[in-house]
Amino acid sequence: MLKKIVFLLSFLILISGCSMNKIAVNATGSIIEYGIEALAEESDLIFARESAPANLKLLEGLIKANPESDKLLLSASRGFASYSLAFIEDEDKERAKYFYMKGKNYGLRILKKNEQFNEALNKDVDSFNQALKLFAGDDVPALFWSGFSWGSWINLNLDSPEALVELPKVESIMRRVLELDETYYYGGAHMFFGTAYGFRPPMLGGNLEKAREHFEKAREIADGKFLLNYVYKARYYAVPVQDRNLFEGILQKVILAPPDILPEQRLVNEIAKLKAKKMLSQVDEYF
């Protein structure tokens, strides 16, 4: 009898310890989530760049402690995608690919909890599209950041047929985002399609008029305050149509925009200004 009581007490202590550990991890994850929001409001690019890696590594540690937490997985997907876009992509494309892949995989870990989607991931596009119909409005963040990371990785591998063959599935994910909530992340799915239609030649599905329409829709949704959309429009619409005046005008508009035009996304807008300045300095390479 005494042995049974000791065993029961030990078991209860163990369960309590596991529960307390999970509570602590979830609480820290919430703090990290607020930290990501605070980082998005940061205007000092050096400070943001230096603080991001430690936060992302801490986030990965929390995921190891609680690997089923959608909140932690989503924060990681968004965090690695944003870090690569903001600080790595223009300097080291190979490292950027690595971080985008991290963002993709963390996002897909959420989506793959749906068994039909998990099975369809490596099947044909039709099966993949059918599985996407199972997702609803609450799934939009995971869909968007998975697709954004995946699409950004493809954009850095345009010389790879193996990468390009994956593009239809990414487009399917982003099309589902448009169906469920086209306003998510300042019309980010429209910005994606503006880029996708803009970088491809017509024989591979490129369509500059559709690119322009999607960039314009994203501008309307964000009331012209999400400056990264302008940068992508300059690169993936103005350059393909070879309109130098439009290119320069768009980027000058980004540079001259008030720093507090969108306070909750000040960091992204500062990154957009930095990218705009760099692109203007290379204008002769584009035209």
matplotlib code that plots the C-alpha trace (Angstrom):
import matplotlib.pyplot as plt

x = [0.0, 2.8, 4.5, 1.3, 1.0, 4.6, 4.2, 1.0, 2.6, 5.7, 3.4, 1.4, 4.6, 5.9, 2.6, 2.5, 6.1, 5.3, 2.3, 4.2, 6.9, 4.3, 2.7, 6.1, 6.9, 3.5, 3.9, 7.4, 6.0, 3.4, 6.2, 8.2, 5.1, 4.8, 8.5, 8.0, 5.3, 7.6, 10.4, 8.1, 7.7, 11.5, 13.0, 16.7, 17.8, 21.1, 19.3, 16.7, 19.3, 21.4, 18.5, 16.6, 18.9, 18.8, 15.0, 14.7, 17.0, 15.1, 11.9, 13.4, 14.3, 10.7, 9.5, 11.7, 10.1, 6.6, 6.7, 2.9, 2.3, 0.8, 1.5, 5.2, 5.4, 3.7, 5.9, 9.0, 7.6, 6.9, 10.1, 12.5, 10.8, 10.9, 14.5, 15.6, 13.7, 14.9, 18.5, 19.9, 18.4, 20.2, 23.6, 23.7, 21.2, 22.4, 21.8, 18.5, 17.4, 18.3, 16.2, 13.3, 13.3, 13.1, 10.1, 8.4, 9.0, 7.7, 4.6, 4.0, 4.3, 1.0, -0.7, 0.5, -1.6, -4.4, -3.9, -5.4, -3.1, -0.1, -0.8, -1.5, 1.7, 3.7, 0.9, -0.4, -1.7, -5.3, -5.1, -3.2, -6.0, -8.7, -6.8, -6.5, -10.3, -10.3, -8.6, -10.7, -10.2, -8.3, -5.7, -4.8, -1.7, -0.1, -1.1, 0.3, 3.7, 4.2, 3.5, 5.5, 8.6, 8.2, 7.6, 10.5, 12.8, 11.6, 12.3, 15.9, 16.1, 14.6, 17.4, 16.4, 13.7, 13.3, 12.3, 10.0, 8.0, 6.9, 5.5, 1.9, 1.5, 2.6, 0.3, -2.5, -1.8, -1.8, -5.0, -6.6, -5.4, -7.1, -10.3, -10.3, -9.0, -7.3, -6.6, -4.3, -0.9, -1.7, -2.8, 0.4, -1.1, -1.8, 1.8, 2.9, 0.9, 2.1, 5.6, 4.8, 3.1, 5.9, 9.0, 7.9, 8.0, 4.6, 5.3, 5.6, 2.4, 3.8, 1.2, 2.3, -1.2, -2.3, 0.9, -0.1, -3.6, -2.4, 0.1, -2.7, -5.1, -2.5, -1.9, -5.7, -5.9, -3.0, -4.1, -0.7, 1.1, 2.8, 5.9, 7.3, 4.5, 5.9, 9.4, 8.1, 6.0, 9.1, 11.2, 8.6, 6.4, 8.2, 11.4, 9.7, 7.7, 10.9, 9.4, 12.3, 10.2, 7.7, 10.5, 12.2, 9.0, 7.8, 11.1, 11.3, 7.8, 9.0, 12.1, 10.1, 7.3, 6.9, 8.7, 5.5, 3.2, 2.5, 3.8, 3.0, 5.2, 7.9, 10.7, 9.4, 8.9, 12.4, 13.7, 11.6, 13.3, 16.7, 15.9, 14.5, 17.7, 19.8, 17.7, 17.8, 21.6, 21.6, 19.0, 21.3, 21.5, 17.8, 17.3]
y = [0.0, 2.4, 1.7, 2.5, 5.8, 6.7, 5.8, 7.9, 10.9, 10.6, 10.5, 13.5, 15.5, 14.5, 15.5, 18.7, 19.4, 18.9, 21.1, 23.9, 23.6, 23.9, 26.9, 28.6, 27.9, 29.2, 32.3, 33.0, 32.4, 35.1, 37.5, 36.7, 37.4, 40.8, 41.2, 40.6, 43.2, 45.6, 44.9, 45.7, 49.2, 49.7, 52.4, 51.8, 49.2, 48.4, 47.7, 45.5, 43.5, 42.8, 41.8, 39.6, 36.5, 36.0, 36.3, 33.8, 31.3, 31.6, 31.0, 27.8, 26.7, 27.2, 25.2, 22.3, 22.4, 22.7, 21.5, 21.4, 25.1, 26.8, 30.2, 29.5, 27.9, 30.8, 33.3, 31.4, 31.2, 35.0, 35.8, 33.9, 35.2, 38.8, 38.5, 37.1, 39.8, 42.7, 41.9, 39.0, 38.8, 41.8, 40.7, 36.9, 35.1, 31.6, 32.5, 34.1, 30.8, 29.0, 31.3, 31.4, 27.6, 27.7, 30.0, 27.7, 24.6, 26.1, 27.3, 24.0, 22.2, 24.0, 23.2, 19.6, 18.9, 18.6, 15.0, 15.5, 18.5, 16.6, 13.7, 16.2, 18.1, 15.8, 15.0, 16.8, 20.3, 19.3, 17.1, 20.0, 22.5, 20.2, 19.9, 23.7, 24.0, 22.5, 25.6, 28.5, 32.0, 31.1, 29.4, 32.5, 33.5, 30.1, 29.9, 33.3, 33.0, 29.5, 30.7, 33.9, 32.0, 29.4, 31.9, 34.0, 31.0, 30.2, 33.9, 33.4, 30.2, 31.3, 29.5, 26.2, 24.2, 22.1, 25.2, 26.7, 23.5, 24.2, 27.6, 26.4, 25.1, 28.3, 30.2, 27.9, 28.7, 32.4, 32.2, 30.5, 33.5, 35.8, 33.8, 33.8, 37.3, 39.4, 42.1, 40.0, 41.6, 44.8, 42.8, 40.8, 38.0, 40.6, 41.8, 38.2, 37.8, 41.2, 39.9, 36.4, 37.8, 40.4, 38.2, 35.5, 35.8, 35.5, 32.0, 30.9, 32.6, 36.2, 39.0, 42.6, 43.9, 41.5, 42.4, 46.0, 45.2, 43.2, 45.9, 48.5, 46.4, 45.9, 49.7, 50.3, 47.8, 49.4, 52.9, 53.4, 53.2, 49.8, 51.0, 47.6, 47.2, 50.2, 48.7, 45.4, 47.3, 49.2, 46.1, 43.7, 46.0, 49.2, 47.3, 44.7, 47.4, 49.5, 52.6, 54.4, 57.5, 55.3, 53.4, 56.5, 58.1, 55.2, 54.8, 58.6, 58.4, 55.6, 57.6, 60.8, 59.1, 60.2, 57.8, 57.4, 56.7, 53.3, 53.2, 49.5, 48.5, 51.2, 48.7, 47.2, 50.7, 51.7, 48.6, 49.6, 53.0, 51.4, 49.1, 52.0, 54.0, 51.0, 50.4, 54.0, 53.9, 51.0, 52.5, 52.2, 48.5, 48.1, 50.3]
z = [0.0, 0.9, -2.4, -4.3, -2.4, -3.1, -6.8, -7.0, -5.3, -7.6, -10.7, -9.5, -9.0, -12.4, -14.1, -12.1, -13.2, -16.8, -16.6, -14.8, -17.5, -20.3, -18.5, -18.2, -21.9, -23.0, -20.8, -22.2, -25.7, -25.2, -24.1, -27.2, -29.3, -27.7, -28.3, -32.1, -32.1, -30.3, -32.7, -35.6, -34.2, -33.9, -36.1, -35.3, -37.9, -36.1, -32.8, -34.6, -36.5, -33.4, -31.2, -33.7, -33.8, -30.0, -29.9, -32.7, -31.1, -27.8, -29.8, -31.2, -27.7, -26.6, -29.5, -28.5, -25.0, -26.5, -30.1, -30.6, -29.8, -32.9, -31.3, -31.1, -34.5, -36.1, -34.4, -35.7, -39.2, -39.3, -37.4, -39.7, -42.9, -41.6, -40.5, -43.9, -45.8, -43.7, -43.0, -45.0, -48.5, -50.0, -48.6, -48.7, -50.8, -49.6, -46.0, -46.9, -48.5, -45.3, -43.1, -45.5, -45.5, -41.7, -41.9, -44.4, -42.3, -39.1, -40.8, -42.5, -39.1, -38.2, -41.5, -41.5, -38.4, -40.9, -42.1, -45.6, -46.2, -44.9, -47.4, -50.3, -49.7, -52.0, -54.4, -57.5, -57.5, -57.7, -54.6, -52.9, -53.8, -52.4, -49.1, -48.9, -48.9, -45.4, -44.0, -42.6, -41.5, -38.4, -40.5, -42.6, -40.6, -40.9, -44.6, -45.3, -43.6, -44.9, -48.4, -48.0, -46.8, -49.5, -52.3, -51.1, -51.2, -54.8, -55.7, -54.8, -56.8, -60.1, -62.0, -60.5, -62.4, -59.2, -57.3, -60.0, -60.2, -56.6, -57.4, -58.3, -54.8, -53.2, -55.5, -54.3, -50.7, -51.4, -53.5, -50.5, -48.3, -50.8, -50.5, -46.7, -46.0, -48.7, -46.2, -44.0, -43.4, -45.4, -48.5, -48.4, -50.7, -53.3, -53.0, -53.5, -56.7, -58.0, -57.6, -59.0, -62.2, -62.5, -62.4, -64.8, -68.6, -70.4, -71.6, -67.9, -66.8, -66.3, -66.7, -66.1, -66.1, -63.4, -61.5, -61.6, -60.5, -57.5, -56.4, -56.6, -54.6, -51.9, -51.9, -51.4, -48.6, -46.7, -47.6, -49.2, -45.8, -46.2, -48.1, -49.0, -51.5, -53.5, -53.5, -54.9, -57.5, -58.6, -58.9, -60.4, -62.4, -63.3, -64.3, -66.5, -68.4, -68.5, -67.1, -65.5, -64.5, -62.7, -61.0, -59.7, -58.8, -56.7, -54.9, -54.2, -52.7, -50.3, -49.3, -48.6, -46.7, -43.0, -40.6, -38.6, -41.5, -40.1, -36.5, -35.9, -38.9, -38.6, -38.9, -42.2, -43.6, -42.6, -44.4, -47.4, -47.4, -47.2, -50.1, -52.1, -51.7, -52.8, -55.8, -56.9, -56.6, -59.1, -61.5, -64.5, -63.9, -64.2, -67.3]

ax = plt.figure().add_subplot(projection="3d")
ax.plot(x, y, z, "-o")
ax.set_aspect("equal")
plt.show()
